[in-house]
Amino acid sequence: MGFFDRMKEGLKKTRNGFTEQVNQVLRSFTKVDEDLLEELLELLIMADVGMETAENIIDRLREEVKTNRIAEPEQVKSALGGILSEMLSQNAASLDLSGKPAVVLVIGVNGVGKTTTIGKLAAQLTAEGKKVALVAADTFRAAAIDQLAIWAERAGVDLIRHQEGADPSAVVFDGIAAAKARGYDVLVCDTAGRLHNKKNLMDELKKINRIIERELPQSSRETLLVLDATTGQNAVSQAKLFSEAAEISGLVLTKLDGTAKGGVVLAIGDQQQIPVKYIGVGEQIDDLQPFEPQLFVKALLDEE
């Protein structure tokens, strides 16, 4: 099964809850009017797109209907797809892995699938021929370090670790030293698994970033925030809080296969202006894939 087919399967719950109702609404109207647009607005809100983003989408759809003189309800779905693709594409960006080693910092609260995401990303980069190491810089919980060790073994990559309670920046420093000595292409660092205090988080990440800037001035650095799509608007709130505490370069949305509210991808992309770089649509190791806006919209709207 190709990734597009896996994405379609992964978005099945959202598609059943949203796209089928969109089709039903379009079939029930004989003309494109304000009542039709209001029905679509309600469906977007129910898919957890959020009021602000839903209204933005419908305003743009209303303008397109007027400009292009769309009179038939069946033409509305195509216009809607174009708007969604454009909205998501505005912030689209791939992972920057320039410099050696490139550094990827991964943050997110416990339970969102952070460790799983790191393991899957490591496996994917390794399959692309890159030499990868994981750095266990989320030292707050021993369980986090142990889980990362399991994923490192599964992905066939090295793990740099200290004991629970160690200074996260010291672990990152050792990871950089190992990268220089062993020739790693990418360091993927598990960092800050909590948001108990924004100042503490900010200070911790600043310290880590200072070490990276000093030791690897020519390397790229990504800070990815992992969010659980099943939490809907709570994921939007987390994106806002974390972006206030750290410079987030991209988002990873996990567990899209487990929710009927996949519209949260649109809400986060629109409201936070942070690119979604990866999505997770299943449990398999290759079900974490780079986010492609147009393919996502096609899968969401059940288009070939």
C-alpha angles and dihedrals in degrees: 000000000000122000094257090056091046090049091051090050091046092052092048095111093050092043092050090050099040115019096044089052091048089053091048092051092048091050092051095056126072095193139027108254141141092277090059092050091049090053090052090048090056091049092052091051091049089053087059095251087136130236097269095049093040091054090047091053094047092046089055091045091050090053092048092050089053097043096045095035093235106188104161120077092220089063091058094073092058091048090049091051091052092052093048092048092049092047093052094041093057091076099028115137136156126228112281109224099164119140125034118293100018111202125221116189113197121199136172141123121282116279100029094104097262097145092044090050091052091050093048092046091050091050091049094049091046090052087054089059099259123138105234136186129187121222117207098213095147091090097161093094127037088209090062091056092046092049091050090051090056091051092046089056092045092050092043096238135126123261126214110201145161130193124288111282095026120141105273092215090055090056090050090049090054090047090055091048090051090048092054092047098043102032101243116181096203135023113200109196124199104213141169108357094186143057099202092132124012093208092054091049092047092049092048093050093044090054091050092047092050090056092048092049091049097044101033107027093158097047126098118242127205125188109200122191114207116213131184108233092202089070091066114190090010086068088056090052092049091051089053094048095046093045088055089055101038142021100256113199096184147355133235115203113200134190096027087148090062099056140066088207102075087140086089086085088066093045094052094044092049102040102036100035089217117133118245101228102176138018131195117217102168149004099267120104091245095049091092106085139165109273115252110187098204094048090047092053092046090052092045094051092040094243125152 
